[in-house]
């Protein structure tokens, strides 16, 4: 280790920044955040620093650096664009034992500045010892994504309870288990989702119940798993999936997404839609409630978004009426995922001012939809569950005034390695589909925006090259991705 990592208190200390440009501004801003008194030595200030000066947040010494400027400094930054001056500042620091950071030449000074993840009071700092600031920033951005923004609030809450927990739980082992439970359980999740009062109330209850481990009630997380590509999961979805004791999932959840759940979590498959062995919706609702009542943290994993053709509303209705705590985590819905990965913008200034999501599920061989409205121009209509009913969709839309040449696309297994995009018109799509037999799940997109697909498509499913070489594709009608 080349440097000693420390967190230094600069509260009300005199810190000096030599230089008045943008780089100096960043250091000044950090010093101010940490409560330092800041003096800037520079003939001129950039606009941001001038603003700090006008607001009296910094003192400005309007001249070049001169020997003696570091005399009463606690800490100094050399941030001019003149290497020689920076060097002199570093030299002066060494002589007077004032720690100096030389911006851009860290080896010249006595300390370096890390990349910071600020979730105050939680602060994480990353350094590569000056070898690669860009790498440090990259690591920082990775950490940013795994340290939820709510960690600051969580630390603050823990800080307030620290003494009381110490009094209640005398043994250090018990305290550690208690805090483990708080930081990975319902309290933390409530903090992350912004429910501070509830989090505090739960913490109170768990403290009153002793170690908190036996607090009894679990929780259900209704998680949108997105259309298939696991990269499209939200951070919150991933965090909850990795904490779950039980994962309840169905057919639509892609394997790659299911694989992101904690490996030792119990997995319960609740079946296919038309499978006789499938659990009925009421049974699923009750299963979720029962698992949570047995103290489990349950992830109910759904394809796409739980509130878009996902029956999420019914599931949480049961939970709410039985007093089971739950959270809903949105996911990328199939329309958004498939459209992006197929290169079809769902709205477009010239072609579509609105987008409608409808179910194309056949009931008694028909669909009870507002066809005259769906046949209107200047909009995009997206059919979920429409593969079987495509001939009906095609027929009804044309019967209600949609021109036969309105572009239409069918996206098979969107966002996955098996994605394929078939394009045609509302009149020809049923034939194309009958010939090509796409595999579910599939999504149908109808509207002028489909004509942009050829130009805007960008996603190459890795399997494309072999599939493309072996399947009989008519250019322009079927596009393999
Ligand atoms: N809640 C889900 C939709 C459930 S309904 C969501 O928000 O996406 C199931 C229908 O979604 C399927 O019949 C299909 O039309 C569509 N669908 C889901 N994932 C898909 C995918 N990866 N590719 C194409 N269509 C998909």
Boltz pocket constraint, residues with backbone or C-beta under 6 A from the ligand:
constraints:
  - pocket:
      binder: B
      contacts: [[A, 226], [A, 227], [A, 228], [A, 252], [A, 302], [A, 303], [A, 304], [A, 305], [A, 306], [A, 307], [A, 308], [A, 309], [A, 310], [A, 332], [A, 333], [A, 334], [A, 335], [A, 338], [A, 383], [A, 384], [A, 385], [A, 386], [A, 411], [A, 412], [A, 413], [A, 414], [A, 415], [A, 416], [A, 441], [A, 442], [A, 443], [A, 444]]
      max_distance: 6.0
